[in-house]
């Protein structure tokens, strides 16, 4: 019976450990250097695209796409250095991808929604939009989510599937926007005089364009007032300032010309019964 050689066994284990340690160290170095290089490349791509004529909306998406593609190459290189067969790895990755895909259906739908938003571009960064029952100024269109800032500067993060799956209203896509304001006057007031006063207020505001002409028309006969629809046209940037100033000026001017801004009221009639 052969004598057990402990020294030879220990020497073989030491050589194997050294060999694997060098392999692991090399793979770790490649991983660290690869990740560092990828981050630098993504930053360089972002800066380069910002200086180009590419639409600002596509810059974050393109930089992220480059990042993940390069990351996949680095991971494959590390796996190859560790001696793991790539064919087996691809098969295992496919099975894992199927399981992950089923578990992350929402995330994948967000990614698909992000692609659709970037391809069809219903809005761009800087536009004021309403999507998914919320509205705000578009700050970023990412791969998985869209970020808005509301008028009171609240950050809103919307999943892209929610944005793409609902009606999108882009309030700044067109050059002009009509500012619909309802003004109520008393039933005893002269309607034509009130309309003349309102037109004068609109003509004095340089932010209100003359073409298309502002809309001034009786909208409805309300319970307590005759409601006049006032629709001045202005640029999206001037929308809120024109709206606030117009409402204030019309009230002051109507009252100074003898018109009344009525408040809700009801007439109560009492009948004496035997």
C-alpha positions as CSV (number, residue, x, y, z in Angstrom):
1,X,0.0,0.0,0.0
2,X,1.3,3.4,-1.0
3,X,2.4,5.6,1.8
4,X,0.3,8.8,2.1
5,X,2.5,11.8,1.1
6,X,1.1,14.7,3.2
7,X,3.9,17.1,2.0
8,X,3.1,16.5,-1.7
9,X,-0.6,17.1,-1.0
10,X,0.0,20.3,0.8
11,X,2.4,21.5,-1.9
12,X,-0.3,20.8,-4.6
13,X,-2.9,22.6,-2.6
14,X,-0.6,25.6,-2.2
15,X,0.1,25.7,-5.9
16,X,-3.6,25.5,-6.7
17,X,-4.4,28.2,-4.2
18,X,-1.7,30.5,-5.7
19,X,-2.9,29.8,-9.2
20,X,-6.6,30.5,-8.3
21,X,-5.6,33.5,-6.2
22,X,-3.8,35.1,-9.2
23,X,-6.8,34.4,-11.4
24,X,-9.2,35.9,-8.9
25,X,-6.9,38.9,-8.4
26,X,-6.7,39.4,-12.2
27,X,-10.4,39.2,-12.6
28,X,-11.0,41.6,-9.7
29,X,-8.5,44.1,-11.2
30,X,-10.2,43.8,-14.6
31,X,-13.6,44.4,-12.9
32,X,-12.5,47.4,-11.0
33,X,-10.6,49.0,-13.9
34,X,-13.6,48.1,-16.3
35,X,-16.1,49.8,-14.0
36,X,-13.9,52.9,-13.6
37,X,-13.4,53.1,-17.4
38,X,-17.1,52.7,-18.0
39,X,-18.0,55.6,-15.7
40,X,-15.5,57.8,-17.4
41,X,-16.8,56.8,-20.8
42,X,-20.3,57.6,-19.8
43,X,-19.3,61.0,-18.5
44,X,-17.4,61.7,-21.7
45,X,-20.3,60.6,-23.8
46,X,-22.7,62.8,-21.9
47,X,-20.4,65.9,-22.3
48,X,-19.9,65.2,-25.9
49,X,-23.6,64.8,-26.6
50,X,-24.4,68.0,-24.7
51,X,-22.1,69.9,-27.1
52,X,-23.7,68.3,-30.1
53,X,-27.0,69.0,-31.9
54,X,-28.6,65.9,-30.4
55,X,-32.0,66.5,-28.7
56,X,-31.5,67.1,-25.0
57,X,-34.1,64.5,-24.3
58,X,-32.0,61.7,-25.8
59,X,-28.8,62.4,-24.0
60,X,-29.5,60.6,-20.6
61,X,-31.0,57.6,-22.5
62,X,-28.0,57.3,-24.9
63,X,-25.4,57.6,-22.1
64,X,-27.2,54.9,-20.0
65,X,-27.4,52.6,-23.0
66,X,-23.7,52.9,-23.6
67,X,-23.0,52.3,-19.9
68,X,-25.0,49.0,-19.8
69,X,-23.6,47.7,-23.1
70,X,-20.0,48.2,-21.9
71,X,-20.9,46.8,-18.5
72,X,-22.1,43.6,-20.2
73,X,-18.7,43.3,-22.0
74,X,-16.8,43.8,-18.8
75,X,-18.8,41.1,-17.0
76,X,-18.3,38.6,-19.8
77,X,-14.6,39.2,-19.8
78,X,-14.4,38.6,-16.0
79,X,-16.4,35.4,-16.3
80,X,-14.1,34.2,-19.0
81,X,-11.0,34.9,-16.9
82,X,-12.6,32.8,-14.1
83,X,-12.8,29.8,-16.4
84,X,-16.6,29.7,-16.5
85,X,-17.8,28.4,-19.9
86,X,-19.7,31.1,-21.6
87,X,-22.1,28.7,-23.2
88,X,-23.2,27.4,-19.9
89,X,-23.3,31.0,-18.6
90,X,-25.5,32.1,-21.5
91,X,-27.9,29.2,-20.9
92,X,-28.1,30.0,-17.2
93,X,-28.5,33.7,-17.9
94,X,-31.3,32.9,-20.3
95,X,-33.1,30.9,-17.7
96,X,-32.5,33.5,-15.0
97,X,-33.6,36.2,-17.5
98,X,-36.9,34.5,-18.0
99,X,-37.5,34.2,-14.3
100,X,-36.4,37.8,-13.7
101,X,-38.6,39.0,-16.6
102,X,-41.7,37.4,-15.1
103,X,-40.9,38.9,-11.7
104,X,-40.1,42.4,-13.1
105,X,-42.9,42.8,-15.6
106,X,-43.6,46.3,-14.2
107,X,-39.9,47.3,-14.6
108,X,-39.8,46.0,-18.2
109,X,-43.0,47.9,-19.0
110,X,-41.4,51.0,-17.6
111,X,-38.4,50.5,-19.9
112,X,-40.6,49.9,-22.9
113,X,-42.6,53.1,-22.0
114,X,-39.3,55.0,-21.8
115,X,-38.2,53.8,-25.2
116,X,-41.6,54.9,-26.7
117,X,-41.3,58.3,-25.0
118,X,-37.8,58.8,-26.4
119,X,-38.7,57.6,-29.9
120,X,-42.0,59.4,-30.4
121,X,-41.2,62.3,-28.1
122,X,-44.6,63.7,-27.1
123,X,-42.7,66.1,-24.9
124,X,-39.2,67.3,-24.3
125,X,-37.2,68.5,-21.3
126,X,-38.5,71.9,-20.2
127,X,-42.1,71.3,-21.4
128,X,-45.0,71.7,-19.1
129,X,-47.2,68.6,-19.3
130,X,-50.0,66.7,-17.7
131,X,-49.6,62.9,-17.6
132,X,-50.9,60.2,-15.3
133,X,-53.3,62.7,-13.6
134,X,-50.3,64.9,-12.4
135,X,-48.7,67.9,-14.1
136,X,-45.5,69.8,-14.0
137,X,-42.4,70.8,-15.9
138,X,-40.3,68.0,-17.4
139,X,-36.9,67.8,-15.7
140,X,-35.7,64.4,-16.9
141,X,-36.8,61.5,-19.1
142,X,-35.1,58.4,-17.9
143,X,-35.0,54.8,-19.0
144,X,-37.5,53.8,-16.3
145,X,-39.1,57.0,-15.0
146,X,-39.9,60.6,-15.9
147,X,-39.3,63.4,-13.4
148,X,-41.4,66.5,-13.2
149,X,-41.4,69.6,-11.1
150,X,-44.8,71.0,-10.1
151,X,-45.6,74.7,-10.1
152,X,-44.9,74.8,-6.3
153,X,-41.5,73.0,-6.9
154,X,-42.5,69.5,-5.8
155,X,-40.4,66.8,-7.4
156,X,-42.7,64.1,-9.0
157,X,-41.3,60.8,-10.2
158,X,-43.6,59.0,-12.6
159,X,-43.1,55.4,-13.9
160,X,-42.8,55.5,-17.7
161,X,-45.5,52.9,-18.1
162,X,-47.9,55.3,-16.3
163,X,-46.9,58.2,-18.5
164,X,-47.1,56.4,-21.8
165,X,-50.3,54.4,-20.8
166,X,-52.4,57.6,-20.2
167,X,-53.4,60.7,-22.1
168,X,-50.5,63.2,-22.3
169,X,-51.3,66.9,-22.4
170,X,-48.4,69.1,-23.5
171,X,-49.2,72.7,-22.6
172,X,-46.0,74.3,-24.1
173,X,-45.8,72.3,-27.4
174,X,-47.5,75.1,-29.3
175,X,-46.4,78.7,-29.7
176,X,-49.7,80.2,-28.3
177,X,-52.2,79.1,-25.8
178,X,-55.7,80.5,-25.0
179,X,-56.3,81.5,-21.5
180,X,-59.9,80.8,-20.7
181,X,-61.3,82.9,-17.9
182,X,-65.0,83.1,-16.8
183,X,-66.2,86.5,-15.5
184,X,-69.7,86.8,-14.0
185,X,-71.7,90.0,-14.2
186,X,-75.1,90.9,-12.7
187,X,-78.3,90.3,-14.6
188,X,-79.0,94.0,-14.4
189,X,-75.7,95.0,-16.0
190,X,-75.3,96.0,-19.7
191,X,-73.7,93.0,-21.4
192,X,-72.3,95.0,-24.3
193,X,-70.8,97.6,-22.0
194,X,-69.1,94.8,-20.0
195,X,-67.7,93.2,-23.1
196,X,-66.4,96.5,-24.3
197,X,-64.6,97.1,-21.0
198,X,-63.1,93.6,-21.1
199,X,-61.8,94.1,-24.6
200,X,-60.2,97.4,-23.6
201,X,-58.4,95.6,-20.8
202,X,-57.1,92.9,-23.1
203,X,-56.0,95.5,-25.8
204,X,-53.9,97.3,-23.2
205,X,-51.9,94.2,-22.3
206,X,-48.9,93.8,-24.7
207,X,-48.6,90.1,-23.8
208,X,-52.0,89.4,-25.3
209,X,-51.6,88.8,-29.1
210,X,-54.1,90.3,-31.6
211,X,-54.0,87.2,-33.9
212,X,-55.9,85.1,-33.1
213,X,-58.3,87.7,-31.7
214,X,-59.2,87.3,-28.0
215,X,-62.5,85.6,-27.3
216,X,-65.1,87.6,-25.4
217,X,-68.6,86.0,-25.5
218,X,-71.5,85.1,-23.2
219,X,-70.9,81.6,-22.0
220,X,-74.0,80.8,-20.0
221,X,-76.8,82.3,-17.9
222,X,-75.9,81.1,-14.5
223,X,-77.9,80.9,-11.3
224,X,-76.7,84.2,-10.0
225,X,-74.8,85.8,-12.9
226,X,-74.4,86.2,-16.6
227,X,-71.1,84.4,-17.3
228,X,-68.8,85.9,-19.9
229,X,-66.0,83.7,-21.3
230,X,-62.8,85.7,-21.8
231,X,-60.1,84.0,-23.9
232,X,-56.9,86.0,-24.5
233,X,-54.2,84.3,-26.5
234,X,-50.6,84.5,-25.2
235,X,-47.3,82.5,-25.2
236,X,-47.1,79.6,-22.7
237,X,-44.4,81.5,-20.7
238,X,-46.8,84.4,-20.1
239,X,-49.9,82.2,-19.4
240,X,-50.1,82.5,-15.6
241,X,-49.0,86.1,-15.4
242,X,-51.6,87.1,-18.0
243,X,-54.3,85.1,-16.3
244,X,-53.7,86.6,-12.8
245,X,-53.4,90.2,-14.1
246,X,-56.4,89.9,-16.4
247,X,-58.7,88.7,-13.7
248,X,-57.7,91.5,-11.3
249,X,-57.8,94.3,-14.0
250,X,-61.2,93.2,-15.3
251,X,-62.8,93.2,-11.8
252,X,-61.5,96.7,-11.1
253,X,-62.4,98.1,-14.5
254,X,-65.9,96.6,-14.5
255,X,-66.7,97.9,-11.0
256,X,-65.4,101.4,-12.0
257,X,-67.8,101.3,-15.0
258,X,-70.8,100.5,-12.9
259,X,-70.9,96.7,-13.4
260,X,-71.3,94.3,-10.6
261,X,-69.5,91.1,-9.9
262,X,-72.2,89.1,-8.1
263,X,-71.8,86.5,-5.5
264,X,-74.0,83.4,-5.3
265,X,-77.4,84.2,-4.0
266,X,-80.9,82.8,-3.8
267,X,-84.3,84.4,-3.6
268,X,-86.6,82.9,-1.0
269,X,-90.3,83.5,-1.4
270,X,-92.7,83.0,1.6
271,X,-96.3,82.1,1.0
272,X,-98.9,82.4,3.7
273,X,-101.2,79.4,3.9
274,X,-104.5,79.1,5.8
